[in-house]
């Protein structure tokens, strides 16, 4: 990936307002020690069950790769980051910035800050530390029956949903949404960091979700190597089993299935990435100037949307 060379100012980032006053609830409804947990459950109709896999590029395995994963303590906010590889040409480890930024974002999320505030605070903190680098980032958080996302660059998430009357009962899931990527040009994504883009350029999206939706959040190492139709097939091969589709499957089964699918997808992306003769989305996007797979870190979070018990 290309990195940017012009320093852009960090402008004011507007903050979203909450429609529900938790202070009102605290004063008028809930008078108990576990108020915060009750309010969080009150606000959420669904919960996330997550499994993830981070498979580094073979040449970067000794340092753990250049991607990073975020899963909040309450499992309701997830995200991925992909350190921009161009920094390696200057002797800078691209993964340090991605991992450092994700660490600070998670700290803010775990303090119940919004995505925007958590990211801005993390950016300010890592900038004050003087750590050079830049990264793409895709964050999403659960809000009642919706997910709110914030994205900079070419990391993405995709939503797969059960069809009411599938033409093929053995493949009941279909892809219903892919978050758009942000690129200046081919293989030149928006990025946050040193010489990076302004935070206000981050794309914000809200998507409704349903019980049993599958959300796949990943870096470009996944989506540059695997076409959507194959990702849909992999989702169906793991989640269309009767004991998984039944109402109220054990949480441990859902966790295992999410983890199994994440491992399968990351390994598949890595195998394809090392194959110079297979057609890939990256090849198509390059207008066939680049042939075959694109070996990269392969990082993915698989999320099952479950109803709150």
ABEGO torsion letter per residue (X at the ends): XBBBABBBBBBBBBBBBBABBAAAAAAAABBBAAAAAAAAAAABABBBBBBBBBBBBAAAAAAGEABBBBBBAAGABBBBBBBBAAAAAAGBBAAAAAAAAAAAAAAAAAAGBBAAAAAAAAAAAAAAAGBBEBBBBBBBBBBEABBBBBBBEABBBBBBBBBABBABAABABBBABBBBBBBABBGBBBBBEBGBBBAAABBBBBBBBBBGBBBBBBBAAAAAABBAAAAAAAAAAAAABAAAABBGBBAAAAAAAAAAAAAAAAAAAAAAAABAABBBAAAAAAGGABBEBBBBBBBBBBBBBBBBX
